[in-house]
């Protein structure tokens, strides 16, 4: 059995129409904050059901969207927060939440740089930034696909042509 989840963060009010192509077959979407306006969430919801958290620029969305969320789907536990950094003043609280909930996958944003790694049987994924680039990093979004007992992470660059920029496969201990 297989399912796909779209991953996006740091849109900063911009919705690239190519995201519809990348996310066309997803079961749902995770948006890890710095959305920049509820319109972006509505556009994502037109593609697939969307789980979103507020980011540090989302002052107007804090009454609507949580700072972080936990949920479970297809036997996997997810934790989503915009900022997951040890130098974050809330790191002590967040790390306690993460390790008490014991998610399989943590999705975050904020750095504008895509990343995928594993620590203590938890997969950490940052899809990068899909908004206007303020850094030398390229604009990206991602997909995760669960295939049997593995998670395939794919990061797509939103340059002149959409292209697969990075992929990594993780085994899940279930």
Backbone as ProteinMPNN parsed JSONL, in Angstrom:
{"seq_chain_A": "XXXXXXXXXXXXXXXXXXXXXXXXXXXXXXXXXXXXXXXXXXXXXXXXXXXXXXXXXXXXXXXXXXXXXXXXXXXXXXXXXXXXXXXXXXXXXXXXXXXXXXXXXXXXXXXXXXXXXXXXXXXXXXXXXXXXXXXXXXXXXXXXXXXXXXXXXXXXXXXXXXXXXXXXXXXXXX", "coords_chain_A": {"N_chain_A": [[0.844, -1.186, 0.0], [0.484, 2.223, -0.759], [0.921, 5.706, -0.152], [0.836, 9.276, -0.738], [2.132, 12.398, 0.363], [1.999, 15.874, 0.124], [4.472, 18.365, 0.688], [5.085, 21.558, 1.936], [6.386, 24.825, 2.572], [6.996, 28.113, 3.897], [5.834, 29.943, 1.968], [5.223, 32.605, 1.895], [3.041, 34.161, 1.01], [2.959, 33.661, -1.698], [1.801, 31.668, -4.362], [2.804, 29.214, -6.328], [1.801, 28.105, -9.423], [2.697, 25.687, -10.43], [2.849, 23.984, -8.343], [0.464, 22.648, -8.185], [0.761, 20.672, -10.135], [2.862, 19.115, -9.087], [1.737, 18.216, -6.7], [-0.459, 16.734, -7.544], [-1.337, 14.053, -7.175], [-1.518, 13.605, -4.441], [-2.458, 12.419, -1.164], [-2.923, 14.095, 0.966], [-1.866, 17.389, 2.118], [0.871, 18.926, 3.787], [1.523, 21.919, 5.339], [4.049, 23.85, 6.475], [4.069, 26.414, 7.764], [4.801, 30.054, 7.782], [3.109, 31.133, 5.835], [1.833, 33.42, 4.841], [-0.665, 34.354, 4.17], [-4.134, 33.548, 4.197], [-5.206, 32.857, 1.778], [-3.388, 31.271, 0.386], [-3.539, 28.848, 1.783], [-6.169, 28.171, 1.148], [-5.865, 27.754, -1.628], [-4.177, 25.529, -1.59], [-5.888, 23.707, -0.357], [-7.708, 23.325, -2.395], [-6.394, 21.543, -3.967], [-5.885, 19.277, -2.339], [-6.874, 17.869, 0.882], [-5.601, 19.836, 3.564], [-3.171, 20.186, 6.088], [-2.119, 22.644, 8.202], [0.223, 24.836, 9.833], [0.874, 27.812, 11.736], [3.401, 30.255, 11.049], [6.319, 32.266, 11.952], [5.844, 34.704, 10.607], [3.144, 34.768, 10.319], [1.143, 36.371, 11.685], [-1.519, 37.214, 11.443], [-2.79, 34.796, 11.131], [-2.679, 33.301, 13.404], [-4.861, 32.975, 15.101], [-6.349, 31.217, 13.712], [-4.813, 29.068, 12.789], [-2.853, 26.456, 14.283], [0.192, 26.602, 16.309], [1.734, 24.356, 16.311], [1.186, 20.915, 15.397], [-0.074, 17.611, 15.988], [-0.701, 14.575, 14.376], [-2.164, 11.533, 13.12], [-1.885, 9.241, 10.467], [-2.506, 6.622, 8.23], [-1.121, 4.778, 9.836], [1.16, 6.166, 10.583], [2.735, 8.598, 12.677], [2.686, 12.104, 12.893], [4.418, 15.166, 13.483], [4.151, 18.601, 13.272], [5.651, 21.713, 12.866], [6.615, 25.132, 12.561], [9.186, 26.16, 13.26], [11.953, 24.315, 14.084], [14.477, 24.272, 15.781], [17.496, 24.141, 17.604], [18.41, 26.527, 18.675], [16.147, 27.98, 19.051], [14.062, 29.782, 21.243], [11.921, 28.308, 22.261], [12.745, 25.695, 22.135], [13.26, 23.753, 24.163], [10.682, 23.147, 25.162], [9.452, 22.291, 22.755], [11.086, 20.085, 22.029], [10.561, 18.343, 24.135], [7.844, 17.858, 23.644], [8.012, 16.63, 21.11], [9.567, 14.296, 21.648], [7.996, 13.093, 23.601], [5.623, 12.532, 22.286], [6.577, 10.934, 20.265], [6.793, 10.937, 17.287], [6.738, 9.56, 13.954], [7.51, 11.065, 11.831], [8.726, 14.352, 11.491], [7.813, 17.467, 10.359], [8.963, 20.542, 9.215], [9.825, 24.059, 8.739], [11.024, 27.277, 8.006], [13.912, 27.699, 7.695], [14.333, 27.923, 4.995], [15.773, 26.177, 3.538], [15.974, 23.061, 2.112], [15.852, 19.852, 3.708], [16.522, 16.551, 4.883], [16.591, 14.104, 7.283], [17.452, 11.598, 9.748], [16.927, 10.779, 13.122], [17.142, 9.117, 16.169], [15.132, 7.263, 15.39], [13.274, 8.959, 14.216], [12.112, 10.745, 11.464], [13.153, 13.728, 10.083], [12.006, 16.416, 8.215], [12.412, 19.128, 6.061], [10.854, 20.967, 3.691], [11.962, 23.148, 2.414], [11.749, 26.426, 0.898], [8.926, 27.631, -0.77], [8.249, 30.078, -1.6], [8.929, 33.497, -2.645], [12.305, 33.769, -3.222], [14.559, 34.695, -0.75], [17.035, 34.158, -0.118], [20.161, 32.596, -1.098], [19.358, 30.022, -1.604], [17.499, 27.678, -3.581], [14.041, 27.755, -4.722], [11.767, 25.489, -3.37], [9.685, 22.541, -2.938], [8.104, 19.604, -1.562], [7.593, 15.981, -1.605], [6.384, 13.182, 0.197], [6.4, 9.715, 0.166], [4.874, 6.84, 1.234], [5.837, 3.601, 1.061], [5.222, 0.412, 1.605], [7.362, -0.524, 4.128], [8.902, 1.806, 4.055], [9.885, 5.243, 3.646], [9.872, 7.503, 1.121], [11.468, 10.425, 0.379], [11.103, 13.249, -1.565], [12.384, 16.11, -3.113], [11.47, 18.917, -4.913], [12.614, 21.29, -7.223], [11.562, 24.564, -7.884], [12.247, 25.935, -10.347], [12.929, 27.364, -13.58], [12.063, 25.133, -14.956], [10.26, 22.521, -13.475], [11.976, 20.326, -11.434], [13.312, 17.27, -10.129], [15.214, 17.588, -7.327], [16.383, 16.425, -5.125], [16.444, 13.346, -3.385], [15.655, 10.852, -0.959], [15.617, 7.76, 0.728], [14.038, 6.325, 3.504], [13.975, 3.84, 5.992], [11.291, 2.618, 7.91], [10.619, 1.717, 11.208], [8.378, -0.394, 11.93]], "CA_chain_A": [[0.0, 0.0, 0.0], [1.271, 3.434, -0.916], [0.236, 6.99, -0.145], [1.719, 10.43, -0.933], [1.807, 13.637, 1.062], [2.709, 17.056, -0.35], [5.114, 19.147, 1.745], [5.372, 22.921, 1.5], [6.616, 25.769, 3.66], [7.564, 29.425, 3.583], [5.325, 30.476, 0.708], [5.239, 34.062, 2.048], [1.967, 34.744, 0.228], [3.073, 33.311, -3.117], [1.388, 30.318, -4.733], [3.31, 28.85, -7.653], [0.818, 27.208, -10.045], [3.299, 24.372, -10.687], [2.625, 23.147, -7.165], [-0.678, 21.788, -8.523], [1.281, 19.515, -10.865], [3.668, 18.285, -8.19], [0.861, 17.66, -5.672], [-1.704, 16.26, -8.164], [-1.767, 12.725, -6.72], [-1.294, 13.445, -3.005], [-3.603, 12.132, -0.303], [-3.114, 15.366, 1.653], [-0.736, 18.316, 2.085], [1.323, 19.52, 5.042], [2.1, 23.246, 5.149], [4.797, 24.089, 7.71], [4.129, 27.792, 8.215], [5.168, 31.246, 7.011], [2.197, 31.024, 4.703], [1.727, 34.766, 4.292], [-2.048, 34.701, 3.846], [-5.046, 32.408, 4.186], [-5.491, 32.5, 0.385], [-2.497, 30.166, 0.011], [-4.125, 27.638, 2.367], [-7.345, 27.848, 0.321], [-5.392, 27.199, -2.901], [-3.693, 24.176, -1.297], [-7.068, 22.873, -0.083], [-8.328, 22.99, -3.676], [-5.659, 20.39, -4.49], [-6.078, 18.14, -1.443], [-6.983, 18.314, 2.268], [-4.338, 20.44, 3.989], [-2.859, 20.421, 7.492], [-1.208, 23.788, 8.196], [0.556, 25.508, 11.082], [1.309, 29.189, 11.534], [4.836, 30.523, 11.184], [6.636, 33.509, 12.639], [5.286, 35.881, 9.921], [1.699, 34.567, 10.177], [0.479, 36.992, 12.832], [-2.966, 37.239, 11.19], [-3.327, 33.432, 11.061], [-2.49, 32.594, 14.676], [-6.161, 32.631, 15.682], [-6.952, 30.197, 12.852], [-3.915, 27.912, 12.645], [-2.041, 26.195, 15.478], [1.65, 26.766, 16.22], [2.219, 23.019, 15.967], [0.123, 19.925, 15.468], [0.188, 16.182, 15.937], [-1.789, 13.783, 13.812], [-1.8, 10.182, 12.702], [-2.533, 8.777, 9.258], [-1.95, 5.407, 7.638], [-0.206, 4.138, 10.767], [2.311, 7.024, 10.883], [2.485, 9.759, 13.521], [3.346, 13.302, 12.396], [4.51, 16.399, 14.265], [4.416, 19.691, 12.341], [5.901, 23.013, 13.48], [7.392, 25.953, 11.637], [10.593, 26.262, 13.67], [12.521, 23.213, 14.866], [15.907, 24.583, 15.874], [17.971, 24.129, 18.987], [18.593, 27.895, 19.181], [14.825, 28.565, 19.239], [13.753, 29.887, 22.678], [10.939, 27.295, 22.639], [13.274, 24.368, 21.799], [13.098, 22.819, 25.288], [9.284, 22.713, 25.152], [9.2, 21.531, 21.528], [11.761, 18.783, 22.059], [9.799, 17.488, 25.05], [6.638, 17.443, 22.926], [8.392, 15.687, 20.058], [10.008, 13.007, 22.186], [6.921, 12.438, 24.349], [4.67, 12.032, 21.295], [7.313, 9.942, 19.469], [6.301, 10.852, 15.911], [7.596, 8.916, 12.951], [7.975, 12.111, 10.924], [8.598, 15.749, 11.892], [7.898, 18.369, 9.206], [9.203, 21.904, 9.671], [10.239, 25.001, 7.711], [11.731, 28.428, 8.55], [15.285, 27.944, 7.238], [14.283, 28.081, 3.533], [16.716, 25.205, 2.966], [15.424, 21.714, 2.25], [16.677, 18.911, 4.458], [15.893, 15.308, 5.317], [17.534, 13.337, 8.098], [16.822, 10.718, 10.712], [17.577, 10.752, 14.428], [16.336, 8.402, 17.17], [13.987, 6.674, 14.687], [12.359, 10.005, 13.763], [12.532, 11.372, 10.215], [12.962, 15.173, 10.096], [11.965, 16.886, 6.834], [12.13, 20.522, 5.755], [10.726, 21.037, 2.229], [12.55, 24.378, 1.889], [10.848, 27.55, 0.709], [8.255, 27.691, -2.071], [7.926, 31.481, -1.869], [9.961, 34.313, -3.274], [13.574, 33.462, -2.578], [15.29, 35.795, -0.122], [18.347, 33.613, 0.169], [20.692, 31.947, -2.299], [18.743, 28.706, -1.777], [16.471, 27.624, -4.619], [12.664, 27.565, -4.268], [11.485, 24.06, -3.396], [8.612, 21.904, -2.173], [8.446, 18.184, -1.532], [6.634, 14.894, -1.48], [6.815, 11.948, 0.833], [5.584, 8.588, -0.26], [5.056, 5.642, 2.04], [5.758, 2.38, 0.279], [5.479, -0.675, 2.555], [8.032, -0.059, 5.343], [9.876, 2.858, 3.773], [9.42, 6.587, 3.311], [10.668, 8.143, 0.086], [11.377, 11.884, 0.416], [11.504, 13.862, -2.83], [12.345, 17.571, -3.103], [11.395, 19.451, -6.272], [13.007, 22.684, -7.397], [10.617, 25.36, -8.653], [13.009, 26.846, -11.201], [12.235, 27.556, -14.863], [11.381, 23.857, -15.151], [10.201, 21.747, -12.236], [12.866, 19.169, -11.53], [13.66, 16.591, -8.891], [16.513, 18.103, -6.885], [16.934, 15.606, -4.045], [15.586, 12.276, -2.875], [16.266, 9.949, 0.018], [14.722, 6.72, 1.212], [14.214, 5.997, 4.925], [13.222, 2.69, 6.49], [10.547, 2.897, 9.135], [10.593, 0.542, 12.09], [7.009, -0.651, 12.382]], "C_chain_A": [[0.884, 1.242, 0.0], [0.373, 4.655, -0.731], [1.268, 8.086, -0.241], [1.188, 11.631, -0.166], [2.642, 14.755, 0.452], [3.255, 17.84, 0.83], [5.472, 20.526, 1.201], [5.566, 23.8, 2.726], [7.086, 27.094, 3.087], [7.149, 29.936, 2.2], [5.303, 32.006, 0.717], [4.239, 34.74, 1.108], [1.989, 34.403, -1.253], [2.623, 31.869, -3.339], [1.821, 30.064, -6.166], [2.359, 27.817, -8.247], [1.381, 25.821, -10.325], [3.163, 23.434, -9.499], [1.452, 22.194, -7.415], [-0.219, 20.537, -9.267], [2.038, 18.563, -9.946], [2.774, 17.548, -7.191], [-0.381, 16.973, -6.242], [-2.206, 14.924, -7.63], [-1.635, 12.529, -5.213], [-2.592, 13.141, -2.271], [-3.945, 13.341, 0.566], [-1.818, 16.164, 1.606], [-0.427, 18.766, 3.5], [1.988, 20.846, 4.7], [2.72, 23.673, 6.478], [5.056, 25.569, 7.989], [4.783, 28.807, 7.294], [4.416, 31.254, 5.687], [2.017, 32.385, 4.035], [0.326, 35.155, 3.862], [-2.91, 33.455, 3.718], [-5.375, 31.961, 2.763], [-4.635, 31.318, -0.064], [-3.047, 28.847, 0.555], [-5.339, 27.213, 1.551], [-6.92, 27.22, -1.009], [-4.851, 25.782, -2.71], [-4.869, 23.233, -1.061], [-7.825, 22.509, -1.356], [-7.661, 21.77, -4.31], [-5.982, 19.145, -3.675], [-6.282, 18.664, -0.021], [-5.611, 18.734, 2.797], [-4.283, 20.618, 5.492], [-1.828, 21.542, 7.51], [-0.987, 24.302, 9.608], [0.979, 26.94, 10.751], [2.819, 29.284, 11.723], [5.056, 31.873, 11.834], [6.12, 34.755, 11.922], [3.76, 35.857, 9.89], [0.906, 35.12, 11.349], [-1.039, 36.961, 12.663], [-3.598, 35.85, 11.195], [-3.266, 32.688, 12.391], [-3.786, 32.239, 15.378], [-6.837, 31.492, 14.923], [-6.141, 28.912, 12.835], [-3.087, 27.709, 13.905], [-0.559, 26.466, 15.222], [2.309, 25.434, 15.843], [1.036, 22.063, 16.024], [0.691, 18.52, 15.402], [-0.97, 15.54, 15.202], [-1.242, 12.448, 13.341], [-2.577, 9.84, 11.441], [-1.779, 7.57, 8.723], [-0.88, 4.762, 8.53], [1.038, 4.946, 11.103], [1.877, 8.216, 11.729], [3.329, 10.926, 13.02], [3.354, 14.395, 13.453], [4.896, 17.479, 13.274], [4.566, 20.978, 13.135], [6.745, 23.829, 12.516], [8.88, 25.943, 11.993], [10.964, 25.074, 14.543], [14.033, 23.44, 14.871], [16.31, 24.624, 17.335], [18.188, 25.531, 19.542], [17.265, 28.651, 19.312], [14.545, 28.639, 20.744], [12.762, 28.825, 23.163], [11.456, 25.872, 22.434], [13.052, 23.358, 22.923], [11.674, 22.256, 25.306], [8.993, 21.844, 23.925], [9.846, 20.155, 21.569], [11.06, 17.833, 23.019], [8.529, 16.98, 24.375], [6.965, 16.378, 21.883], [8.716, 14.323, 20.655], [8.975, 12.338, 23.085], [5.881, 11.846, 23.39], [5.273, 10.921, 20.44], [6.757, 9.819, 18.05], [7.264, 10.041, 15.049], [8.25, 9.972, 12.07], [7.707, 13.481, 11.531], [8.779, 16.587, 10.633], [8.017, 19.791, 9.743], [9.654, 22.776, 8.499], [11.242, 25.994, 8.273], [13.106, 28.702, 7.934], [15.378, 28.253, 5.745], [15.227, 27.116, 2.825], [16.157, 23.803, 3.196], [16.411, 20.809, 2.979], [15.857, 17.672, 4.767], [16.937, 14.509, 6.072], [16.739, 12.473, 9.064], [17.633, 10.734, 12.001], [16.639, 10.067, 15.407], [15.043, 7.847, 16.58], [12.902, 7.683, 14.328], [12.95, 10.607, 12.491], [12.171, 12.856, 10.289], [13.04, 15.674, 8.656], [11.605, 18.366, 6.785], [12.041, 20.623, 4.233], [11.359, 22.272, 1.607], [11.492, 25.45, 1.744], [10.257, 27.545, -0.691], [7.899, 29.127, -2.443], [9.061, 32.2, -2.567], [11.255, 34.119, -2.5], [14.235, 34.725, -2.038], [16.734, 35.393, 0.156], [18.901, 32.994, -1.112], [20.088, 30.566, -2.565], [17.669, 28.772, -2.854], [15.098, 27.424, -3.985], [12.312, 26.101, -4.433], [10.201, 23.719, -2.651], [8.882, 20.405, -2.253], [7.258, 17.247, -1.499], [7.237, 13.842, -0.567], [5.85, 10.871, 0.372], [5.911, 7.408, 0.632], [4.834, 4.444, 1.138], [6.183, 1.246, 1.212], [6.125, -0.114, 3.813], [9.117, 0.97, 5.057], [9.162, 4.165, 3.433], [10.391, 7.153, 2.289], [10.405, 9.643, 0.162], [11.895, 12.408, -0.914], [11.351, 15.377, -2.708], [12.41, 18.047, -4.548], [11.767, 20.925, -6.28], [11.995, 23.379, -8.301], [11.393, 26.409, -9.454], [12.249, 27.002, -12.514], [11.5, 26.284, -15.279], [11.385, 23.119, -13.82], [11.093, 20.527, -12.406], [13.131, 18.579, -10.148], [15.071, 17.007, -8.506], [17.192, 17.147, -5.904], [15.933, 14.505, -3.738], [16.388, 11.435, -1.894], [15.202, 8.986, 0.503], [15.058, 6.408, 2.668], [13.406, 4.746, 5.233], [12.503, 3.113, 7.755], [10.417, 1.614, 9.917], [9.184, 0.358, 12.634], [6.829, -2.125, 12.616]], "O_chain_A": [[1.908, 1.291, 0.683], [-0.798, 4.634, -1.11], [2.429, 7.89, 0.117], [-0.019, 11.851, -0.059], [3.852, 14.606, 0.281], [2.587, 17.97, 1.856], [6.084, 20.647, 0.14], [4.985, 23.552, 3.782], [7.517, 27.175, 1.937], [7.987, 30.309, 1.379], [5.358, 32.631, -0.342], [4.547, 35.759, 0.49], [1.1, 34.829, -1.991], [3.014, 30.965, -2.6], [1.266, 30.637, -7.104], [2.132, 26.767, -7.646], [0.615, 24.865, -10.445], [3.341, 22.224, -9.635], [1.446, 21.068, -6.918], [-0.76, 19.454, -9.046], [1.868, 17.347, -10.024], [3.027, 16.386, -6.873], [-1.29, 16.654, -5.475], [-3.414, 14.689, -7.637], [-1.639, 11.389, -4.747], [-3.676, 13.546, -2.693], [-5.114, 13.584, 0.868], [-0.798, 15.68, 1.116], [-1.329, 18.965, 4.313], [2.9, 20.898, 3.875], [2.02, 23.838, 7.477], [6.154, 25.934, 8.408], [5.248, 28.487, 6.2], [4.99, 31.364, 4.603], [2.045, 32.489, 2.809], [0.149, 36.203, 3.239], [-2.468, 32.433, 3.193], [-5.78, 30.818, 2.553], [-5.104, 30.46, -0.811], [-3.021, 27.835, -0.145], [-5.523, 26.025, 1.289], [-7.542, 26.262, -1.467], [-5.046, 24.925, -3.572], [-4.849, 22.088, -1.513], [-8.513, 21.489, -1.393], [-8.282, 21.051, -5.092], [-6.308, 18.095, -4.227], [-5.9, 19.799, 0.265], [-4.599, 18.089, 2.524], [-5.22, 21.132, 6.102], [-0.768, 21.411, 6.898], [-1.867, 24.223, 10.465], [1.389, 27.236, 9.629], [3.425, 28.501, 12.454], [4.103, 32.547, 12.223], [5.966, 35.791, 12.569], [3.143, 36.837, 9.472], [0.088, 34.413, 11.938], [-1.767, 36.712, 13.624], [-4.822, 35.736, 11.258], [-3.752, 31.562, 12.492], [-3.817, 31.299, 16.172], [-7.779, 30.877, 15.422], [-6.693, 27.812, 12.862], [-2.663, 28.681, 14.531], [-0.116, 26.549, 14.077], [3.32, 25.406, 15.141], [0.008, 22.369, 16.629], [1.763, 18.272, 14.849], [-2.119, 15.938, 15.398], [-0.035, 12.262, 13.187], [-3.774, 10.109, 11.347], [-0.549, 7.521, 8.77], [0.134, 4.265, 8.04], [1.897, 4.461, 11.84], [0.798, 8.774, 11.53], [4.522, 10.776, 12.755], [2.405, 14.529, 14.225], [5.851, 17.314, 12.516], [3.724, 21.304, 13.972], [7.511, 23.266, 11.734], [9.729, 25.742, 11.125], [10.372, 24.851, 15.599], [14.765, 22.868, 14.063], [15.556, 25.086, 18.191], [18.156, 25.717, 20.759], [17.261, 29.835, 19.649], [14.767, 27.658, 21.454], [12.761, 28.476, 24.343], [10.679, 24.924, 22.549], [12.69, 22.214, 22.652], [11.477, 21.049, 25.445], [8.366, 20.791, 24.039], [9.223, 19.164, 21.186], [10.974, 16.636, 22.746], [8.175, 15.809, 24.515], [6.284, 15.357, 21.785], [8.188, 13.306, 20.206], [9.061, 11.132, 23.315], [5.326, 10.78, 23.656], [4.548, 10.058, 19.946], [6.306, 8.748, 17.645], [8.437, 9.868, 15.379], [9.384, 9.81, 11.618], [6.612, 13.75, 12.023], [9.773, 16.442, 9.923], [7.257, 20.193, 10.624], [9.843, 22.276, 7.39], [12.2, 25.604, 8.94], [13.426, 29.862, 7.674], [16.386, 28.785, 5.282], [15.448, 27.243, 1.621], [15.898, 23.407, 4.333], [17.627, 20.974, 2.882], [14.635, 17.744, 4.896], [18.033, 14.264, 5.567], [15.52, 12.6, 9.182], [18.864, 10.706, 11.977], [15.457, 10.406, 15.468], [13.982, 7.948, 17.196], [11.741, 7.312, 14.156], [14.135, 10.939, 12.442], [11.014, 13.202, 10.531], [14.011, 15.4, 7.951], [10.624, 18.801, 7.388], [13.035, 20.393, 3.545], [11.304, 22.437, 0.388], [10.45, 25.391, 2.396], [10.985, 27.465, -1.681], [7.308, 29.363, -3.496], [10.026, 31.585, -3.019], [11.296, 34.282, -1.28], [14.446, 35.695, -2.767], [17.543, 36.203, 0.609], [18.182, 32.88, -2.105], [20.287, 30.003, -3.641], [17.008, 29.797, -3.019], [15.0, 26.976, -2.843], [12.525, 25.523, -5.499], [9.701, 24.503, -1.845], [9.806, 19.985, -2.95], [6.102, 17.655, -1.383], [8.451, 13.635, -0.557], [4.651, 11.101, 0.214], [7.071, 7.02, 0.772], [3.775, 4.293, 0.529], [7.356, 1.131, 1.567], [5.507, 0.693, 4.506], [10.14, 1.001, 5.741], [8.01, 4.182, 2.999], [11.587, 7.271, 2.555], [9.265, 10.087, 0.027], [12.993, 12.054, -1.343], [10.317, 15.869, -2.256], [13.286, 17.638, -5.31], [11.296, 21.704, -5.452], [11.617, 22.853, -9.348], [11.215, 27.612, -9.262], [11.037, 26.789, -12.549], [10.432, 26.354, -15.887], [12.397, 23.094, -13.12], [10.986, 19.792, -13.387], [13.168, 19.289, -9.143], [16.014, 16.803, -9.27], [18.419, 17.065, -5.855], [14.722, 14.71, -3.822], [17.611, 11.322, -1.983], [14.038, 9.35, 0.667], [16.227, 6.247, 3.02], [12.27, 4.613, 4.779], [13.037, 3.868, 8.568], [10.138, 0.554, 9.358], [8.843, 0.9, 13.686], [5.745, -2.561, 13.003]]}, "name": "protein", "num_of_chains": 1, "seq": "XXXXXXXXXXXXXXXXXXXXXXXXXXXXXXXXXXXXXXXXXXXXXXXXXXXXXXXXXXXXXXXXXXXXXXXXXXXXXXXXXXXXXXXXXXXXXXXXXXXXXXXXXXXXXXXXXXXXXXXXXXXXXXXXXXXXXXXXXXXXXXXXXXXXXXXXXXXXXXXXXXXXXXXXXXXXXX"}
